[in-house]
């Protein structure tokens, strides 16, 4: 009887939903507010993968911790319904390109860590928080756009991004500034990361 009770609880909190692509499926859990979080997958999606904005008529509001670890995909598109990406959600995936949609507010710690094929990211103007080591070890990452909405970069989201050479952002960003090859927080002057600038763009060393 106890085993049956536990099984019923699991069935109520976990669903497996087949995608349109044959041989690929997504699992979900409740977000506690009438929507669902994508929590896992089986199989391999098409090279260009658009995450759904609803499953079984319930809005997909986020991606759970570790949901898509080691996902094999070239490009990834997130729907407007998604507000948050959990810790380690896409860690070690093969993604080269990510299309973030307006509506996303938070990228969790290590969310895209060790995605060694990822080349660039354009953050949406709704994003406020990027977690520590969110892009750690993304050695092919060349650029990340930083809109005014981003107010918190926890720790160093770009640790080990040895190819990062551009962080486009508006002049007079309210929370961060670029000084030579360093991204600096205006709150306390903390150096968040250093860019890999070409020699011609590097500031001369002080005498």
N, C-alpha and C positions, 0 to 999 in steps of 0.2 A: 504493500500500500504506500509506503514511504517513497519507494522508487517511482511509482506512478505519479505521485504528487510532484516530485522534483521534475519529472518529464513534462508535466503539464505547465509548470512554471517556465521551463525553457522554451516550450512551444509558444507561449504567450509573449515572450520577450525577444524571440529570434525568428526571423523569417528568411526564406531563401526565395529569391525572385528571379525568374529566367529573363534574360535580356533578349532583344530581337535577334542577336547574333547567336547562331547555333553553337552549342558547346561552351558558352560563356554565361555565367550567372553571378548575381550580386546578392550579398546577405545584408540585412538591415537590423537595427535595434531602434527602439523608441527613443525619441529625444526628450520625452517627458512633457512635451508641450503641444502634442497633436501632430507632430511631424516625425520623420525618421532620420537616422544617421546611417550612412553607408559604412558597414563594419567589416566587410571582407568580400572575397571573390573566389571563383574557381574557373579554370580555363584561361584562354588568352583572347583578349579583344582584338578588334581590327587595329591596324597601325594608327589610324586617327580615331581617337576615342572621345565621344561626347558623353559625359556623365548625365544621367537622367535628372529631371527636375522634380519628378514625382514617381512613386512606386505604389501600386494598389491605391491610387487616388490620394496618397499621403505625400505632402511636400518633403523633398529631400533638403534638409536644412544644414547638414554638415557632414563631415567625414570623421569617423572615429579614429582613435589612436591605433596606429599600425595597420590600418585597413587595407592598404595596397602595397605593402612591402614587396619589393622585387617584381613589381608589375612590368611586363614586357609590352611596351607601347612607344611609338615615335612622337606623336603629338597628343595633347590632352586638353580638353575644353571643359570648363566648369560652368554650370548653369547659374542664373541670377539668384536662384533660391538658396544657394549655399552661403552660409554666413561664417563658418569656421572650418579650419583644416586641423585635425588633431596631431598630437605628438607622433613623429615618425611615420606619418600616414603614407608617404610615398618613398620612404627610405630605400635606397639601392635600386630604384626603378630605372628603366632604360630611356625614360622620356627625354626628348631633345627640345621640345617646345611646349610651353604651357600658356593657355589663354584663360586668364582670370577674368571673371565677369563682375560688373558693378553689383555690389551687395556684400561681397566678402569683407569681413572686418578683422579676422584674426588668422594668422598662420602660426601653428604651434611649434614648439621646440623640435628640432631635427626633422621637420616635416618632409624636406626634400634632401636630407643628408645623403651624401655618397651617390647622388644622381650624376654620374661622371660624364654623361652625354649632353646635359642641359647647357644651352648656349646663352639664353637671355630670358629676362622676366620683366614684364611691364605691369606693375602693381596698379590695381584699380583705385579710383579716388575715394573709395569708401573704406579702404584698409586703414586700420589704426595701429595694429600690433603685429610685430614679427618676432617670433621666439628665438631663444638662444640656439645657435648652431642650426638654424632652420635650413641653411644651404651649405652646411659644413662639407668640405671635400668635394664640392662641385667644381672640379678642376678645369672644365671647359667653359665655365660661366664667364662671359665677357662683359655683360652690362646688366644693371638693374635700375629701373626707373623708380624714383622715390617721390610720390605725390605729397602735397601739403598735409593730407589727412593722416599720414603716418606720424604718430606721436611717441611710439615706444619701439625701440630696437633692443630687445633683451640680450644682455651679454654681447656676443659677437655672432650675429646670424651668418656672417660670411667667412667664418674661420676656414682656412685651407683652400679658399677660392683663389688659386694662384694665377689665374688668367684674368681676374676681374680688373678692368681698366676704365670703366665708365659707370658713374652713378648719376645720370641726368636728374636734376631737380630744379625747381624754380629758384631764382635769386630771392633771397629773403625768406627761405624756408623757416617756419616758426620754431622748429625743434632741432634742426641739424644744419651743419655747414661743411663745405669742403675747404680744406686748407692744404694746398699742394696736393699731395697724394694721400691725405688722411681724411676720413669721415669722422667728424667730431660732434658730440652732443652739446647743445647750447646750455644744457642743465649740468653744471659742474665741469664742463670742458673735457669730458671723457672721450678718449680716442676709441672709436668702435672698431674700425678696421683700416687697413692701408690698401691703396689701389696699386695695381701693377702697371704703372704708367710707362709709356715708351720714353727712352732717354731724353728725347727732345722736349718732352713735357715736364720732366722732373725739375724741381727747384734746385738751384745751385746750393751746394753746402755752405753753411755759414763759416766765415773765417775765424 
